[in-house]
Amino acid sequence: MIESLWILILVGVTCSLVGNLLVQKQEVMVGDAISHTILLGIAVAFFLVQDLDSPWLIIGATVFGVLTVLAIEVVVAKTNVQNDAAIALILTAFFSLAVILISKFFANVHLDIDMVLLGQVIFAPLNRMTLFGHTLPRAMVENGLSLLAVLVFITLAYQPLKMRLFDESFARMRGIRLLTFDLILMTLVSLTAVVSFQNVGAILVIAMMVAPAMTAQLFAKSFVSLLTIGALVASLNAVLGYYLAVHFNVSMSGMVAVASFIVFCLAFLLTRSRVAA
């Protein structure tokens, strides 16, 4: 079962990194929308290939994640609808269509709504693959690669990324292509959500994106410390949630989400007490 903990930590760290970027862009709910609408991409891809282990499911889900962002931007640009309303519109439309497809055509397939919302991280180590002569859980390998992709992006684009997130006007003056950055970021968010929610569910994906980032903001003094503290908090949330779930025999994903909220509340009270003192 310890492999389930490592999977939770990998998911948490990856989600916290992209979640910090979304929080700074003030587009957290876009991540929530993506974590739900990628289900439609998975359903459509499975309908075509009929294989739950096919890489086309990840590709299809990632594509639909990007399409979600584009659809939201089109609705906002072409109508008088505000951003939050557009997110709600696209999220409910795509997610509802995915639910209909799954309930209608995939009733006998392990692609049900309970798995989608809460995940089955405790069973993730059973699905294994061989890598460099070692047998590892597929989820651990996929989430490790996802984390690597996010780290490479942040490292290579660190300075332009900071300008994009904290001073959009200055970024435009420096000739940074904001649309390109946004598309790459949303692609990474989609990829992270895809490989994560198969194991931990959509609810925990958005919790891991938001809670560590919000907690890190209470303490961070720089962009590096923001990302670092967020990753550490995500790891702490995963460990606490894992052992509490084992102790109380409840859903690991649900308990990690609850632990994330508790840690944020404690951090908030700690910072408020310091200010009051």
PAFI-306103 format. One record per residue: x, y, z of N, C-alpha, C in turn; residue in three letters. Coordinates in steps of 0.001 Angstrom, whole numbers, plus 524288, in hexadecimal, padded with zeros to 5 digits. Last residue first. Example, Ala and Ser with C-alpha at 12.3 -4.5 7.8 and 13.67 -1.06 7.14 Angstrom:
832327F73681BA8835667FBDC81BE4832648001E81EBESER;833867E9C681E788300C7EE6C81E78833907F31C81E78ALA;
END
This chain:
7FF7989A048418C8037E89AC18457C8070689F578441EALA;7F9E289A1F838517F77489C6F83CFA7FB7D89D8084130ALA;800C0894AF831F37FF8289A22830B17FD4689CDB8357EVAL;8007B88AF8836CE8056F88DCF8367280467893988356FARG;7F62488824835457F802888EC83AA07FD2888BEB83ABBSER;7F60D886FC82A847F2E488B2082CE07F4BD88C468326DARG;7FC9687E4F829467FE40883588271B7FB27887D78296ETHR;7F651876C982E6C7FBA6877E08302F7FD7B87D3082E41LEU;7ED518768D8286C7ECF78784782DDF7F25A879B282FFCLEU;7F1B48729A81F1F7EF2A877BD81F307EEDD879E4824BAPHE;7F4F6868C98224D7F8D486C8B8206C7F69D872108208FALA;7EB3A86459824B17EF2D864EC828C97F354868F082737LEU;7E6A38647C81AAC7E43F8675A81F077E82A8684B8236CCYS;7ED7F85DD7815317ECEC86355813A77EAA78668D81822PHE;7EBBE8547E81A917F0F9856D481A947F0AE85C9681910VAL;7E12F852CF817F37E2B88538F81D6E7E80C8563D81DCAILE;7E1CB8515480D1A7DEBD855AE80F3C7E060856E1814D6PHE;7E7DB8485A80CB67E9AC84D1B80A167E6DE851E980C3CSER;7E16984124811A77E65A8429E814237E87C847A9811C5ALA;7D9B284054809F27D85A8427580F167DD478444A811EBVAL;7DFA183BC3801F67DD16840C88010A7DBAE8436C80638ALA;7E2538327F806E47E680836258056A7E43683B9380472VAL;7D86482DF8807BD7DB2F82F8180C817DFAC8333B80B4DMET;7D5D082BFD7FD3E7D29982F7D800617D5738316D8052CGLY;7DDD3824EB7FAA07DD4C829E17F7D87DA2882DC67FB02SER;7DBB481CA18017B7E0A681F72801C57E03B824C77FF27MET;7D03B819F2808857D28481B398036A7D78381E698040ESER;7D33F812E1814837CFEA816088111D7D2CF8172080C00VAL;7D7A880EEB81E167D58980B8881A027D19680E7081694ASN;7DCF58148B825557D741814AD825B97D4818115782190PHE;7E7578122D822597E59F81194827CF7DFAE811328283CHIS;7E7AD81491817CD7E8CB80F38819827E6AB80E4881F02VAL;7E58181F3B818727E1F681BC98158C7E2BF8161D8171AALA;7EE2F822B581DFF7E8FC8234E8204D7E50A81FBC81D98LEU;7F60282076816C17F5FD81DAA81BBE7F0C281E4181E9ETYR;7F2DE8273880E447F3BC8219780D907F33481EB5812C7TYR;7F2A683143812707EDE782EE6810667EE548290580FEAGLY;7FD548328F815057F94A832C7819087F4548300D81736LEU;801E0831A880AE88036382E1D80F2B7FF2D82DFA81364VAL;7FCF9839D88056A7FC8A83472803817FDBD83090807E1ALA;800068429980B287FA778414980AAA7F9BA83B9880914ASN;80AE48422F8094E808D38419E80E9B803168400B80E80LEU;80AFA8442C7FE8C80D0683F368008B80AF383E2680609SER;806E684E487FE958041B84A207FBCD805E1844BE7FDADALA;80ED985374803F48099F853208064B8067384EC3803B6VAL;816D8852927FC958176F8503B801C08122384F8980470LEU;812998584C7F435813E2852BC7F37F8146484FF97F8BCALA;811C2862397F8EC80D2285F907F6E180E07859BA7F640GLY;81C2A864807FAD2818A7863B67FF43813B7860DC7FD87ILE;81F7E865687F031821CE861A07F3C381E38860667F85ATHR;8198786D8F7EBF98193E868597E99C81B3D8642B7ED63LEU;81C87875977F2F4817028745B7F2168166B86ED37EFF3LEU;8272D8762D7F1B1825208744A7F6B581F5D872DA7F64BSER;8273087A397E77A82998875277E89482775872E37EDA9VAL;8225C883DA7E8F581FF0880037E5858221887A8F7E690PHE;82258887AB7F69782441887EA7F13C82197883A67EE0ESER;81E04886007FFFE8200288B477FF198220E88BF17F98BLYS;8137C87E7F805918178087F4E80194818F08851080100ALA;80B1387D6380C6F8105D87D7480E848148087F3380A94PHE;801B387D3A8073B801BE87F8B80C7A807498804C80E8CLEU;803388779C7FE43802E387D4C7FDDA8032F87FFB8032DGLN;8023786D568019F8076F86F678008D8076B8755780041ALA;7F75D86C5B801F97FA6086C10806CB7FFCB86E7780614THR;7F4E986CFD7F7667F2D3870F17FAF97F5CC870F880022MET;7FA3B864057F3F27FB96869267F1D97F9B286D7C7F579ALA;7F52B85BE37F9467FAB785CF97FA4E7FC618625D7F862PRO;7EA6B85D8A7F4F67EBB785DEC7FA857F18985EE17FB8EALA;7EA7F85C4A7E9917E9248612B7EC327EB638618C7F1B1VAL;7ED968526D7E64C7EF58857007E3617EEB085BFF7E68EMET;7E8A784BD27ED197EE5C84BF17ED2F7F08A850867EA15MET;7DE4784DAC7EA197DFEB84ED37EF757E5D684F477EFCAALA;7DE4C849F77DFEC7DDA484F987E0B27DF30851277E638ILE;7E03A83F447E2607E396842297DECA7E317848017DFBFVAL;7D7FE83C0E7E8A17DD1E83CCF7EB0C7E0CF83FCD7E77DLEU;7CFEB83BC97E10B7CF7783F087E5C07D4CF840207E820ILE;7D2D6834917D9647D2A683A1B7D8137D28083D977DCE4ALA;7DBEA82A547DD7D7D6D682CA37DC8F7D6FA832857DBD1GLY;7E513824C67DE637E328827727E3197DDDD82A0A7E255VAL;7E69581FC17D4A27E7CE81D177D9877E54F81FA67DE46ASN;7E376826377CCE57E276820AB7CC267E34281DAC7D13EGLN;7E74E82FDD7CF797E1FF82EA47D1207E086828FF7D02APHE;7F1AE830387CB837F09D8302B7D11E7EB3A82E0A7D25CSER;7F1C5830B47C0EA7F4AC82C5C7C34C7F39782BFB7C927VAL;7EB25839CE7BFD47E9FC834C17BD667ECA1830527C052VAL;7F01B842077C5027EAF2840517C6BD7E9A983AE27C4B0ALA;7F93D842CA7BEEF7F9878418E7C4807F45C83F6E7C687THR;7F4DB8459E7B54B7F7DD840C67B5C57F83583F147BB7ALEU;7F05084F4C7B8057ED1584B017B60B7EFD9845CA7B6B7SER;7F943854DB7BAD97F50E854227BEA97F19A84F8C7BD13VAL;7FE79854AA7B143800C4852097B5C87FCBA851177BA0ELEU;7F77085AB77AB937F889855607A9D97FAE18523A7AE53THR;7F82A863FA7B0EB7F3368611C7B1287F3CD85B857AF2DMET;80295866B47AE4280109865EB7B3AE7FC10862AC7B40DLEU;801CD867C57A36380557863D97A5A0803C28629E7AB36ILE;7FA99870047A2F77F94F86AF77A0957FCC1866987A2C0LEU;80018878077A7F27FB31876287AA2D7F9B4870D17A800ASP;80899879747A13B80976877CE7A69E80480875737A8EBPHE;8032687CE57985A806458781A798278073C875F279D99THR;7FEDE8862679C1D7FB68881F279A627FE4687CC079A32LEU;807B388C5F79E198047888A967A26E80100886087A0DBLEU;8139C88D7579A5280EBC88BBD797EB80B498893E79C19ARG;81A968988B79DD1819338932579F2F813E2891D379CE4ILE;81E428A29F79C7E81D4E89F68797E481C0E899B779901GLY;81EE28A94C7A47F8239A8A63F7A36B822DC8A28879ECEARG;814B08ACC87A4F8818B08B0697A33181DBE8AD8B7A1C5MET;80FFC8A3FA7A96180EA38A57F7A3FC812D08A9217A1BFARG;814708A4697B3448156E89FE07AFF0814398A11A7AA3FALA;810038AD7B7B718815A78AD5B7B6298171B8A8CC7B29DPHE;805A18A9D57B7D9806E78AE497B47280CB88AE587B31ASER;8064F8A1D27BF58804CC8A09E7B9FA806408A4FF7B635GLU;80C9689E237C8F180C598A3477C66580B448A2707C099ASP;80BB0893F77CCA080B92898347D06680B4F89DAA7CDEEPHE;80BA288CC57C4418081A88BFE7C8A980771890DD7CC00LEU;81326890497BD3280DCE88F3E7BB61809FF88F087BFF1ARG;81C0B890A57C365819EA8957C7C13F8144A894C77BF89MET;81D2C885E37C56481C52889947C9B2819F388EAE7C7B9LYS;81F01882627BB3381A628809F7BDFD819218843C7C28DLEU;828AB886AE7B899823EF888677B5CE81EF1886E07B8A3PRO;82E87880BC7C08382E34886737C08282978888797BD76GLN;82C45875B57BDD282BA1877F77C30982AE987DE77C2EATYR;82C0B86E297B63582929873057B54782893876347BA4DALA;831BE865BB7B9D4833408682C7B4DF830B186D827B41CLEU;82C598635B7C34E831F4864897C3398337B867857BE56THR;822178614D7C0368231D865867C3F0828D6867297C3CEILE;823D7858AC7B9578215B85D847B783822A9862197BB1DPHE;828438515E7C03C82B3D853287BBB282906858507B9B1VAL;81FE384FD77C737824D1852077C91682826854237C499LEU;8187F84B3A7C082817548503C7C30F81C54852E07C4E6VAL;81DB4841F47BDCC81C2A845B07B9B481B1E84B177BC09ALA;81E8683D267C7A78234183EA17C4CA82203842B67C09ELEU;8140683B1D7C9C4816FE83EB07CD2081BE38409C7CA5FLEU;81242833BB7C1CC80F49838A07C1E58121483CB27C535SER;818CB82BCB7C508819D482E677C00C816F38339E7BFBDLEU;813A5829247CE538191182ADF7CE6E81A8B82DC67C97FGLY;80A23825C87CA9880A3F82A9D7CDA880FCF82CAE7CE44ASN;80DA281CA97C56280AE7820CD7C28580B0E825F37C57AGLU;8122C816E47CDAA81546818627C91B812BA81CF97C647VAL;809A28158C7D44E80E5B818197D643811BB81A087D1BEMET;80296810207CE0E801348155A7CFE2805FA818537D1C9ALA;8076A806707CCF0806EC809DF7C85C805C480F7C7CA04ARG;8108C802527D66A80B1F803B47D53780AEC8077B7D097PRO;81B357FA9D7D12C819317FF197D4098136D7FFE77D2D9LEU;825A27F26B7D05981FF57F2857CFFE81DD77F6D17D386THR;8312B7F4B57C90582E757F4F17CE0C828937F5347CD1CHIS;835FA7F5727BF6A8369B7F09B7C254833E67F07A7C795GLY;8327F7FF1E7BBD2838167FE4C7BCE7838F07F9897C06CPHE;826467FBE77BFAD82963800577BDDF82F027FF897BF9CLEU;81A397F5DB7BE4B81FD17F50E7BEF7822CC7F9937BC90THR;80EAC7F8907C5E0811817F85F7C0F7817517F7B67C22BMET;802027F6197CBDC807AA7F6E27CBDC809E87F6947C65CARG;7F8277F7B57D3D47F90E7F8657CE377FEC57F9E77CD72ASN;7F8D47F7F87DE777F7D17F2EC7DC007F8B77F3197D61ELEU;7F9CA802307E20E7FE8B7FEF57E1AD7FDB97F9B07DF07PRO;7EEF28058D7E2317F2858073E7DE097F774803E57DDB1ALA;7E870803B77EA5D7E91A7FF737E69D7ED09800BD7E251PHE;7E88380CFB7EF947EA3B808667F27F7EB25803B47EEE5ILE;7E416814097E8E07E9C0814197E9617EBC580F4A7EC42VAL;7DAD6815DD7E2A57DBDE810ED7E5647E1C28105B7E61AGLN;7D1B7820DA7E2267D65D81DF07E0C57D6EE818EE7E3F9GLY;7C94C827887E3537CC70826567E7F37D168823547E6C1LEU;7C53E8296A7D92A7C50D82D707DD2A7C8DA82C6D7E1A2LEU;7C729820277D3657C8A3825417D14B7C8F68295F7D595VAL;7C2ED818427D9537C891818367D8477CA6381D897D680MET;7B87481B4D7D8AB7BB0181B0A7DDC77C0ED81B267DD26ASP;7B65981A337CE0E7B68181F757D03E7B92281F837D59BILE;7BEC4810A97C78E7B9E48128F7C9D07BAAE817D07CC7FASP;7C467809587C1B37C4CD80EE77C0807BFDC8117D7C285LEU;7C58C7FE307BF757C766800D07C4377C8978068B7C2FFHIS;7B9917FAF17B8DD7BF277FC2B7B8B17C0AE7FF0A7BDABVAL;7AF227F9FC7B7BB7B1FA7F5567B97F7B7E27F6187B974ASN;7ABDA8038E7B3CE7A9D6801D97B8E27ACED7FD4A7BB19ALA;7AE06809F37AB397B24E807657ADFF7B0A8805747B365PHE;7A56780ED97A69E7A86B80B257A37E7AC72808017A693PHE;7A01A814D97AE5579D48812727A9FB7A05F80E0D7A775LYS;7A71F818B77B5897A29F815BF7B77E79FCA812DB7B322SER;7AE1E81DD07AE8D7AFDF8198C7B1EB7AB4E8162F7B3B7ILE;7A7BB825707A9C07AA7B821837A6967AC0A81CCC7A9DFLEU;7A48182B3E7B2937A0A88289F7AF3F7A33B8244B7AC12ILE;7AE0D82F2A7B60F7AAF782BBC7B9737A6F9828AF7B648VAL;7B0A4835907AD807B3FC831177AEDD7B10482D317B241ALA;7A8D083D037AE337A91D839BA7A9877AC70834E27AA93LEU;7ABA18417C7B7BA7A69F83ECD7B7397A69683B317B27CSER;7B52E8460F7B4FF7B508841F37B8F47AFF583ED57B8A0PHE;7B23E84D847AD617B5E68494F7AC187B57C844C57AFF6PHE;7AAF3853CA7B33D7A99C8517E7AE2A7AD1884CD67ACE3ALA;7B038856EA7BC477AB83853B37BCC07AA16851117B796THR;7B8A285CA97B78F7B9878583E7BB1C7B4CA854AA7BB49LEU;7B3AA8649A7B1EE7B6B7860A77AF237B78C85BD17B28EILE;7AE9B86A217BA557ABC68684E7B5B97AEA7863DA7B304LEU;7B6A386CBD7C1337B2578696B7C3007AF61867127BE5FALA;7BC77873437BA977BED286E787BCBC7BA8886AAB7BE66ILE;7B55F87B5A7B9237B6FF8783D7B4A07B966873157B662ALA;7B4FB87F5F7C3337B03E87D197C0EF7B193879A97BC43ALA;7BF1F883177C4367BD5487EF17C7B67B86B87C4A7C5A7ASP;7BF7B88AE47BC217C2E3886517BC047C0D4881DC7BF6DASN;7B2DD88F327B7497B7B388FC07BA397BA9388A8C7BA84GLN;7AD54891CB7AAE67ADAC88E467AF687B2EA88EFC7B21AVAL;7ABCF896C67A1D87AC5C89A137A6757ACBF896DD7AB76ASN;7B3B28904C797FA7AED08919C79AA17AFF18955979F1DTHR;7BD8888E3C794357B95288F077906E7B41B8908B792E1LYS;7C42488CC479CCF7C571890AF798D37C0CE8920C79551ALA;7BF69884BD7A2967C04B889D67A50D7C12988E147A0F4VAL;7BF8087CB679B1E7BA8E87E7379D5B7BB1B883E179FC2VAL;7CA5A87BC17997C7C6EE87D417952A7C1C087F5879738VAL;7CDC48786B7A34D7CF9A87D6C7A13D7CC2D87F5879CC9GLU;7C8C186EA77A3E97C79E872B67A7CC7C9278780F7A5B6ILE;7CD9F8698379B9A7C7F886A6379B757C66486EAA79F4CALA;7D7F48691D79F2B7D6B686C0F79A6E7D0E086D5479A1FLEU;7D6988628A7A7DB7D8A3867D77A88C7D73C86B3A7A3D4VAL;7D2F0859777A2B77CFD485BFB7A6D57D182861A67A78ETHR;7DB35856BD79C777D66185890799F67D2D085B4979DE8LEU;7E1FB853207A4367E355857EA7A1587DE8485A2A79EB0VAL;7DC3284A357A6EE7DD8184E197AADA7DED7853547A859GLY;7DC03844B479DB37D71A846F079F8D7D80584AE17A3F0PHE;7E6A4841D779D6E7E46A8451A799467DF5C847AE79B16VAL;7E70A83B5E7A6317EA228402D7A60F7E80A843F37A1F4THR;7E0868332E7A2EA7DF0A836507A76F7E1FF83B867A780ALA;7E64D82F3379A667E1068313D799A87DF58834C679E19GLY;7EF8382C0079F907EFB482FF679B697EA5A8327879AA9ILE;7EB92824817A65E7EE48829127A87D7EE6682D787A476ILE;7E78E81D9679EFC7E41781FD37A2ED7E679824B57A54ELEU;7F00781A447995B7EC6781DD3796C37E8888203779A9ETRP;7F516812B279ED17F6ED8182179F8A7F36281C1879CEAPRO;7EC88809267A46D7EEB280B9F79FC37F0958112D7A0ECSER;7E776804267AC337ED0F804F07ACE97EF9D807BA7A84BASP;7DD58802A47A8F47DE39806507AD3C7E3FB8077E7AE24LEU;7D8BA801F579C8F7DD0D8000979FBD7DE47804117A3F0ASP;7D2E180570793CB7D0FE8011B797157D5547FEAD79A6EGLN;7D44B80D9D78CD77D8638099778D247D6D7804D779064VAL;7CAFB813B578D2B7CDA6812B2788307D16C80E1378884LEU;7C7FF81443797687C40F812B1793927C69A8112A78E61PHE;7D0E78189E79BA27CFBE8131A79CAD7CBAE81103798DAPHE;7CFC7822DC797DA7D44B81FB8796427D34D819E87972FALA;7C68C825D679D097C6B7825C1797527CB338225679566VAL;7C9CA825077A7917C55B821FD7A5A57C5738218779FB7ALA;7D20A82C3A7A7E97D307826B77A90F7CEB08234F7A6DDILE;7CC9A835677A5987D0C8833A57A2277D20D82DE87A2F6GLY;7C60F835C97AE457C3C38353B7A9127C7D3833627A528LEU;7CD27837857B6217CA518328B7B60B7C7CF8319A7B0BFLEU;7D02F841867B5647D39583DAF7B2E17D10B8384E7B2C8ILE;7C93B8470D7BB877C7FF846727B5FC7CB96842A17B32BTHR;7CDBD8470E7C5A87C8CE8445B7C4A27C7F8843417BEC9HIS;7D6E484C737C5317D6F88477D7C8057D1ED8446C7C742SER;7D39D855A37C0297D6BD851D57BD4C7D69484C847BFEEILE;7CE6785AB47C8777CB90859397C3B37CE78854F47C0B6ALA;7D6B785C397CF4A7D23C8590C7D0EF7CF388572A7CC31ASP;7DCBE862F47C93A7DECF85DD77CAA77DA8685A2B7CC69GLY;7D60986B4E7C9527D729868D57C44F7D96D863677C549VAL;7D67C86E777D3747D1D186B9E7D1D27D263869437CC64MET;7DFE4873FF7D39A7DF7B86F0A7D6697DAD686BDE7D471VAL;7E45587CE97CF517E12F879817CC057E0A9874127CE82GLU;7EBD0884277D2567E667884BF7D40D7E2B78819D7D08DGLN;7F5F7882487D0E77F324884477CC4F7ED6A885697CD83LYS;7F83987E147DA847FA8B8831D7D92B7F7EC8858B7D466GLN;7F2BA874B17D97B7F12F8786D7DD867F35587DD57DC3EVAL;7F86286FC87D18B7F2F1871377D0A57F1178754A7D49ELEU;801E586E287D69A801BE871687D1EA7FC348733B7D0CALEU;7FEB6867867DE9C800F686C9B7DFE3800D08704B7DB39ASN;7FBC485ED87D8967F7D3861BB7DB7C7F9C48671C7DD15GLY;8050785AF17D5078019485D6B7D1277FD568608F7D3E0VAL;80892857D07DF4680BAF85B377DBDC8083885DF57D7D6LEU;800D98513B7E31B80207856127E5E68051A859DF7E282SER;80115848CD7DC417FC7984C2D7DC4D7FD978515C7DF07CYS;80AF1844AD7DF19809F1846827D9C38055C84A427D9A1THR;809348422D7E9B480D57845D87E83680C5A8480D7E2C6VAL;800B583AEC7E8EB8004B83FC07EBDC80452843CD7EA4AGLY;804CD832AF7E2F480049835A27E10B7FFF383AEB7E3C2VAL;80CBF82F837E9DC80DFD8313A7E48E809968348E7E24DLEU;8069982CA87F28E80A79830D97F2FB80BE3832FC7EDA3ILE;800A78246C7EE787FE01829167F076801D182DAC7F0D9LEU;808BA81D677EC5E8059281F697E80D802C8824637E9BBILE;80C1081B5D7F67480FA881DEC7F2D380CBF820287EE20TRP;80309816447FA28804C481B2D7FC828086981E1E7F8DALEU;8030D80D4B7F42B7FEAC810F07F39B8001B816427F5DCSER;80BAA808527F82980C0880A6F7F2DF8078E80E377F1C4GLU;80844804738017380B9680913801B180C3F80B7D7FC53ILE;8032F7FB40800008000080000800008034D804ED80000MET;
END
